[in-house]
């Protein structure tokens, strides 16, 4: 800053002949310049300190080697046990400020499994009713349907569910038409393969994801590969595309197309 820029109109000493007044004005200008320089130095020191603080912070390794492959659960009770263990481990890392991106994929599977467990509870079902040969009580006990006033509307058994014997895990999908498609297909598809593609696919593309209360259809999302492989399951379910595209858009992904079915 030049001396001309530092001078205010009432401090212009260029035409002052009185030595004392001239010196007083010059001192005033110099003191103001000194204060401005000190303010600038303090600001630069704060910026430098902030950079040093960031450099000194510990950097957490978000990507960790994958642990040795674990045995996949063969029953729902085993899956729930594994889900509980994972929940505890994830919370411990969160509270220790030691996150791990490698857990994100597992977390997505965890959310889907938890969704089925929560919907199972909402239907008044238990893990014990999920054996390989168990039949949905909604298709064998008419009184159970009449006493289902507390069941969320999206999970309330359809006429097809009530009249056709089927495995109770199919009752846990919150989209009625999807449940009907599965129940009508009966033994014509491999339900174990469907379950694997939904929650633990080998291709790494989780078939379904759940983003909120699992009894609300709008919180469910299907993947592109799931649409291609299991198109008949979601036949006549346009809402699943609407909901899925909403969640995909939030992650910057392209829309699913009905034509891909």
C-alpha positions as CSV (number, residue, x, y, z in Angstrom):
1,X,0.0,0.0,0.0
2,X,1.5,3.3,-1.0
3,X,1.6,6.3,1.3
4,X,-0.9,8.1,-0.9
5,X,-3.5,5.3,-0.4
6,X,-3.0,5.3,3.4
7,X,-3.8,9.0,3.7
8,X,-7.3,10.2,4.5
9,X,-8.5,13.6,3.5
10,X,-8.1,15.0,7.0
11,X,-4.6,13.5,7.3
12,X,-3.1,14.9,4.1
13,X,0.2,16.5,5.3
14,X,1.6,17.3,1.9
15,X,0.6,20.9,2.2
16,X,1.3,21.3,5.9
17,X,4.2,23.6,6.8
18,X,3.9,23.3,10.6
19,X,6.6,20.7,11.5
20,X,4.8,19.5,14.7
21,X,1.4,19.1,12.9
22,X,3.1,17.4,10.0
23,X,4.8,14.9,12.2
24,X,1.6,14.2,14.1
25,X,-0.2,13.4,10.9
26,X,2.6,11.2,9.7
27,X,2.6,9.3,12.9
28,X,-1.1,8.7,12.8
29,X,-0.9,7.3,9.3
30,X,2.0,5.1,10.2
31,X,0.3,3.7,13.3
32,X,-2.8,2.8,11.3
33,X,-0.6,1.1,8.7
34,X,1.1,-0.8,11.5
35,X,-2.2,-2.0,13.0
36,X,-3.3,-3.2,9.5
37,X,-0.1,-5.1,9.1
38,X,-0.5,-6.8,12.4
39,X,-4.1,-7.8,11.6
40,X,-2.8,-9.3,8.3
41,X,0.0,-11.2,10.1
42,X,-2.5,-12.6,12.7
43,X,-4.8,-13.8,9.9
44,X,-1.9,-15.5,8.1
45,X,-0.8,-17.1,11.3
46,X,-4.3,-18.5,11.9
47,X,-4.4,-19.9,8.4
48,X,-1.0,-21.6,8.8
49,X,-2.1,-23.0,12.2
50,X,-5.2,-24.4,10.7
51,X,-3.2,-26.2,8.0
52,X,-0.8,-27.6,10.5
53,X,-3.7,-28.9,12.7
54,X,-5.2,-30.7,9.7
55,X,-1.8,-32.2,8.8
56,X,-1.3,-33.4,12.4
57,X,-4.7,-35.2,12.6
58,X,-4.5,-39.0,12.6
59,X,-5.7,-40.4,9.3
60,X,-7.8,-43.4,9.6
61,X,-7.4,-46.3,7.1
62,X,-10.9,-46.6,5.7
63,X,-10.0,-49.4,3.3
64,X,-8.9,-52.5,5.2
65,X,-8.1,-56.0,3.9
66,X,-11.2,-58.2,3.7
67,X,-11.3,-60.7,6.5
68,X,-11.2,-64.4,5.7
69,X,-14.4,-65.6,4.1
70,X,-17.0,-66.6,6.7
71,X,-19.4,-69.5,6.5
72,X,-22.7,-68.4,5.0
73,X,-25.7,-69.0,7.3
74,X,-27.8,-71.9,6.3
75,X,-30.8,-71.0,8.5
76,X,-32.6,-67.7,9.4
77,X,-31.5,-68.1,13.0
78,X,-27.9,-68.3,12.0
79,X,-28.3,-65.3,9.8
80,X,-29.9,-63.3,12.7
81,X,-27.0,-64.3,15.0
82,X,-24.5,-63.1,12.4
83,X,-26.5,-59.9,11.9
84,X,-26.3,-59.2,15.7
85,X,-22.5,-59.8,15.7
86,X,-22.0,-57.5,12.8
87,X,-24.1,-54.8,14.4
88,X,-22.0,-54.9,17.5
89,X,-18.7,-54.8,15.5
90,X,-19.9,-51.9,13.3
91,X,-21.0,-49.9,16.4
92,X,-17.7,-50.4,18.1
93,X,-15.8,-49.1,15.1
94,X,-18.1,-46.1,14.8
95,X,-17.7,-45.1,18.4
96,X,-14.0,-45.6,18.2
97,X,-13.8,-43.2,15.2
98,X,-12.4,-46.0,13.2
99,X,-14.8,-46.5,10.2
100,X,-14.2,-49.1,7.6
101,X,-15.6,-48.7,4.0
102,X,-15.3,-52.5,3.6
103,X,-18.3,-52.8,5.9
104,X,-20.6,-50.8,3.6
105,X,-21.3,-53.8,1.4
106,X,-22.0,-55.9,4.5
107,X,-24.1,-53.1,6.0
108,X,-26.4,-53.1,2.9
109,X,-26.9,-56.9,3.3
110,X,-27.5,-56.3,7.0
111,X,-30.2,-53.8,6.3
112,X,-32.1,-56.2,4.0
113,X,-31.9,-59.0,6.5
114,X,-33.0,-56.8,9.3
115,X,-35.9,-55.6,7.1
116,X,-37.1,-59.2,6.7
117,X,-36.8,-59.8,10.4
118,X,-38.7,-56.6,11.3
119,X,-41.5,-57.4,8.8
120,X,-41.6,-60.9,10.1
121,X,-42.2,-59.5,13.6
122,X,-44.8,-57.1,12.3
123,X,-46.7,-60.1,10.9
124,X,-46.5,-61.9,14.2
125,X,-44.1,-64.5,12.8
126,X,-41.0,-65.9,14.5
127,X,-37.7,-67.4,13.5
128,X,-39.1,-70.8,14.5
129,X,-41.8,-70.6,11.8
130,X,-39.1,-70.2,9.1
131,X,-38.1,-73.8,8.8
132,X,-37.4,-75.2,5.3
133,X,-40.7,-77.1,5.2
134,X,-42.9,-74.6,7.1
135,X,-46.1,-73.2,5.6
136,X,-47.3,-69.7,6.1
137,X,-50.0,-69.6,8.8
138,X,-51.9,-67.0,6.7
139,X,-52.7,-69.8,4.2
140,X,-53.7,-72.4,6.9
141,X,-55.4,-70.3,9.6
142,X,-58.3,-68.2,8.4
143,X,-58.8,-66.7,11.9
144,X,-55.2,-65.3,11.8
145,X,-56.2,-63.1,8.8
146,X,-59.2,-61.8,10.7
147,X,-57.1,-60.9,13.7
148,X,-54.5,-59.0,11.7
149,X,-55.7,-55.5,12.4
150,X,-52.3,-54.4,13.6
151,X,-50.5,-55.6,10.5
152,X,-49.2,-52.8,8.3
153,X,-51.5,-52.3,5.2
154,X,-48.6,-53.1,2.9
155,X,-48.1,-56.5,4.6
156,X,-51.7,-57.5,5.0
157,X,-52.2,-60.9,3.3
158,X,-53.8,-60.9,-0.1
159,X,-56.4,-63.4,-1.3
160,X,-53.7,-65.3,-3.1
161,X,-51.7,-65.6,0.1
162,X,-54.7,-66.7,2.1
163,X,-55.7,-69.4,-0.4
164,X,-52.4,-70.8,-1.6
165,X,-49.9,-72.7,0.7
166,X,-46.5,-71.1,0.6
167,X,-43.4,-70.5,2.7
168,X,-43.8,-67.8,5.3
169,X,-40.7,-65.8,4.2
170,X,-42.6,-64.7,1.1
171,X,-45.1,-62.9,3.3
172,X,-42.4,-60.4,4.3
173,X,-42.2,-58.4,1.1
174,X,-44.1,-55.1,1.5
175,X,-45.4,-55.2,-2.1
176,X,-48.7,-57.2,-2.5
177,X,-48.4,-57.9,-6.2
178,X,-44.8,-59.1,-5.7
179,X,-46.0,-61.5,-3.0
180,X,-48.7,-62.8,-5.3
181,X,-46.3,-63.4,-8.1
182,X,-44.0,-65.4,-5.8
183,X,-46.8,-67.4,-4.3
184,X,-48.4,-68.3,-7.6
185,X,-45.0,-69.4,-8.9
186,X,-45.0,-72.1,-6.2
187,X,-42.3,-74.7,-6.8
188,X,-41.4,-73.4,-10.3
189,X,-38.4,-71.4,-9.0
190,X,-35.5,-71.8,-6.6
191,X,-36.4,-69.7,-3.6
192,X,-32.9,-70.2,-2.1
193,X,-31.4,-68.7,-5.2
194,X,-33.8,-65.8,-5.0
195,X,-32.9,-65.2,-1.3
196,X,-29.1,-65.3,-2.2
197,X,-29.5,-62.9,-5.0
198,X,-31.4,-60.5,-2.7
199,X,-29.1,-60.5,0.2
200,X,-25.8,-62.2,-0.5
201,X,-25.1,-62.4,-4.3
202,X,-21.8,-63.7,-5.6
203,X,-21.6,-61.0,-8.3
204,X,-21.4,-58.2,-5.7
205,X,-24.6,-56.4,-6.8
206,X,-27.1,-56.7,-4.0
207,X,-30.5,-57.5,-5.4
208,X,-32.5,-55.3,-3.0
209,X,-31.7,-52.5,-0.6
210,X,-33.8,-51.0,2.2
211,X,-33.5,-47.3,3.2
212,X,-36.0,-47.0,6.0
213,X,-38.9,-48.7,7.7
214,X,-39.2,-52.0,5.9
215,X,-43.0,-52.2,5.9
216,X,-43.1,-49.1,3.7
217,X,-42.8,-50.0,0.0
218,X,-41.2,-46.7,-0.9
219,X,-38.1,-47.6,1.2
220,X,-37.2,-50.6,-1.0
221,X,-34.9,-50.6,-4.0
222,X,-34.1,-53.3,-6.6
223,X,-30.9,-53.4,-8.6
224,X,-30.5,-53.5,-12.3
225,X,-29.3,-57.1,-12.3
226,X,-32.2,-58.2,-10.1
227,X,-34.6,-56.6,-12.6
228,X,-33.0,-58.5,-15.5
229,X,-32.9,-61.9,-13.7
230,X,-36.1,-61.8,-11.7
231,X,-38.3,-59.7,-13.9
232,X,-41.3,-61.9,-13.4
233,X,-41.1,-61.3,-9.6
234,X,-41.8,-57.6,-10.0
235,X,-44.2,-58.0,-13.0
236,X,-47.1,-55.6,-12.5
237,X,-45.2,-53.6,-9.8
238,X,-44.5,-50.2,-11.4
239,X,-44.1,-48.7,-7.9
240,X,-40.9,-50.6,-7.3
241,X,-39.4,-48.8,-10.3
242,X,-40.5,-45.4,-9.0
243,X,-39.1,-46.0,-5.6
244,X,-35.9,-47.5,-6.9
245,X,-35.3,-44.7,-9.3
246,X,-35.8,-42.2,-6.4
247,X,-33.0,-43.8,-4.4
248,X,-30.8,-44.3,-7.4
249,X,-31.1,-40.6,-8.3
250,X,-29.9,-39.6,-4.9
251,X,-26.7,-41.6,-5.6
252,X,-26.3,-40.2,-9.1
253,X,-27.2,-43.4,-10.8
254,X,-29.2,-43.8,-14.0
255,X,-32.8,-44.7,-13.9
256,X,-34.0,-48.3,-14.2
257,X,-36.0,-48.9,-17.3
258,X,-39.1,-51.1,-17.4
259,X,-38.0,-52.1,-20.9
260,X,-35.0,-53.9,-19.3
261,X,-37.4,-56.5,-17.9
